[in-house]
Amino acid sequence: MPIVKTPARPMLSTQRRRVVRKIATMRAEAEDLLDSLELLEARAKDNGVRYSVDEVRAKLRLPQLKR
């Protein structure tokens, strides 16, 4: 049975790898912040006060999300 080689991905430059790593880190941090806001929203709802993510962001003086 013949061995089929898959084409190798081109090597990324060092600078490009750093940028990709930074973007991945920033994305993970943004997702963590969104998770925290959603948790705060859920806690507020459990206490009888209903705050949306946008209201929590406003209270924390964070910019509104672009959706």
C-alpha positions in Angstrom: 0.0 0.0 0.0 1.6 3.4 -1.0 2.1 6.0 1.6 0.3 9.3 0.9 2.0 12.4 2.1 -0.1 15.3 3.1 1.3 18.7 2.0 3.2 20.4 4.8 1.9 23.7 6.1 4.3 26.5 5.3 6.4 27.7 8.2 5.3 30.8 9.9 7.8 33.6 10.5 8.8 34.2 14.2 7.0 37.6 14.2 3.9 36.1 12.7 3.9 33.3 15.3 4.2 35.9 18.1 1.3 37.9 16.6 -0.9 34.8 16.3 0.0 33.8 19.9 -0.9 37.3 21.2 -4.2 37.2 19.3 -5.0 33.8 20.9 -4.2 35.2 24.3 -6.3 38.3 23.8 -9.2 36.2 22.6 -9.0 33.9 25.6 -8.9 37.0 27.9 -11.9 38.5 26.2 -13.8 35.2 26.5 -12.9 35.1 30.2 -14.2 38.6 30.7 -17.5 37.8 28.9 -17.9 34.7 31.1 -17.3 36.8 34.2 -20.0 39.3 33.1 -22.4 36.6 32.4 -21.8 35.1 35.8 -22.4 38.5 37.4 -25.6 38.8 35.4 -26.8 35.4 36.6 -25.9 36.3 40.3 -27.9 39.5 40.0 -30.9 37.6 38.6 -30.7 35.1 41.5 -30.9 38.0 44.0 -34.0 39.4 42.4 -32.3 42.2 40.6 -32.2 41.9 36.8 -29.1 43.4 35.2 -28.2 42.6 31.6 -24.6 42.2 30.5 -24.8 45.7 29.0 -26.0 47.2 32.3 -23.2 45.4 34.2 -20.7 46.7 31.6 -22.0 50.2 32.1 -21.7 49.9 35.9 -18.1 48.8 35.5 -17.5 51.6 33.0 -16.6 49.1 30.2 -17.3 49.8 26.5 -20.4 48.3 25.0 -19.9 45.1 23.0 -20.1 45.4 19.2 -22.3 42.6 17.9 
